[in-house]
Amino acid sequence: MNVAALPHEAPRRTLRSTSALGLIGSIAWRNLWRNPRRTWLSTGAIGFAVSLLVFAIAQQAGNYAIMIDNATGMLAGHLQIQRRGFLDNPRVEAVIPDVSRRIDALRAVPGVASATPRISAFVLTSDRDRSFAAQLLGVSPNGERALSTLPDMIAQGRYLQGGAEAFAGDVLARNLGANVGDELVVLGTSPSGGVAALALTLVGTFTTGIAELDRGMLEAPIGTVADAFELKDSAHAIVVRATSVQRSHALAEALRRQPGDDEAVVEWSALIPGLEQGIELDRIFGEILFAMIAAIVTIGVFNGFVMTIFERTREFGTLLAIGMRPRGVIGMLQVEAACLSIVGCVVGLGVGVPVVLWLERVGIPLGHAGEAMRSFHMADRMYPALNVGVILKPVVLMILCTQLAGLLPALRVRRILPVEALRAA
C-alpha cells in the first residue's frame, strides 16, 4: 500500500466527480437540441409563463403599494406613535407629552417624509337647534397638507389656516344645517373630567366618499383644541408618513427602539386592518392563478418528456447495457430538464423584465376609472413594482415545475430492461 498516495486520493475523486458532472451536462445539453422544434416549444412555453408571472406579480405588488398609499394618505399615515392601548381604548387622557420636540426629532429620522401631531376626541357638535355626535381632530394645518390628502378634498370653502376654525364633513354640515361662515359649538370632556367647549367658525367642508368620515368628523387647529381640552404641548398620536410604503415597516422597527415603555408604534396594517385582510385575500387568489399557469406549463413539459422517453428507449437500453445505472440516466434527464428550464427562464426574463421596467416608469392608464380616481386625488395609473422577489418567484416556481415534469416520466427508466430496449425499433 502506497501511504504517500493517500492524501491525493480525495482530490482525484473530486476531480473525477467534477469531470463526470461536466460530461453529463454536456451530453444533456446536446440531447436537448436533437429535436430543436420540441425544445423551442417547451422553452417558449416556459418563457411565456415566466414573463406572464413577472408581469402579474409586479402588477400585484404595485397595486398593493398604491392601495396602501391611497388608504393611508387620507388620515392614518403609514404608522403612528400612540400611548400603548390607545388604538383599542381611545381615552382622552392617553396623550404623548412634549410633542413639539418629538416631532422635530422624528422629522430628522432617515426614511421619514413627514410627521404631524393629532388630538382626537369624541364631541357633541351643534349649530342653532341641531346637534350631532362627531369625532374632533386637532391638527396642524401645515403638517396635514404634507401628510394627508384630506385638505385637497374641499367641497366648499377652504382648508384650515389657524385660530378658531373648523373643517367638517359635508354630510355633517348638511345635517347640522350649517353653511360656510356659520359658528359651530363643540362640547367635549377634558382629561380632568371638566367640560371642554369650543366656538368654531366653519371655513370649509370636505367630501371623501366615505360615509363615516363625511358625516362624523371635523378638524380644527391643534392649538385651539389643546387649549380647550387642557392638553398643552400634548397629542394623542404622532402620524408619520414614510418615504415609501416599502420602507414603512423598517422605519417602524427603527422607531420601536426609541419610544418610551408606555408608547407603541402602530403600523398601517393595525390602523386599517380591513385593508390588510383585503390584500391577503387578493394575494391568495393570485397564488391560485399563478399555480394554474405553472400547472399548464408543467403538463406541456411533462408530455414532451414522455415522448422523449419513448423515442430514446433504445438509447437508454444501450446505456444500461454498458453499465450505466438507472439513477445516472434519470440524473441526465433531470439535467436536461434543468437546462430546458434555465433557457426558458432566461427567455422569459428577457421579455418580461424590460416590459415591467418600462411600465414602472410610464404606468398603465385606467381610462374612465382613472378620471374618477383623480377626482378623489388618487393615482389614475397602475404602476408595476419590480423587485428581487418578483424575479425570483417565477424562476424558482418554473424550475421546480420543470424538474417535476421531467422526473415523473424519467422514473420509467427504472423499469427498462436492456435486452428488451435494444430490440425496440
Buried (B, 14 or more C-beta within 10 A) or exposed (E): EEEEEEEEEEEEEEEEEEEEEEEBBEEBBEBBEEBEEBBBBBBBBBBBBBBBBBBBBBBBBBBBBBBBBBBBBBBBBBBBBBBBEBBEEBEBBBBBEEBEEBBEEBBEBEBBBBBBBBBBBEBBBBBEEEBBEBBBBBBBBBBBBBBBBBBEBBBBBEBBEEEBBBBBBBBBBBBBEBEBEBBBBBBBBBBEEEEBEBEBBBBBBBBBEBEEBBBBBBBBBBBBBBBBBEBEBBBBBBBBBBBBBEBBBEBBEBBBEEBEEEBBBBBBBBBBEEBBEBBEEBEEEBEEEBEEBBEEBBEBBBBBBBEBBEEBBBBBBBBBEEEBEBEBBBBBBBBBBBBBBBBBBBBBBEBBBEBBEEBBEEBEEBEEEBEEBEEBBBBBBBBBBBEEEBBEBBBEBBBEBBBBBBBEBBEBBEEBEBEEBBEBE
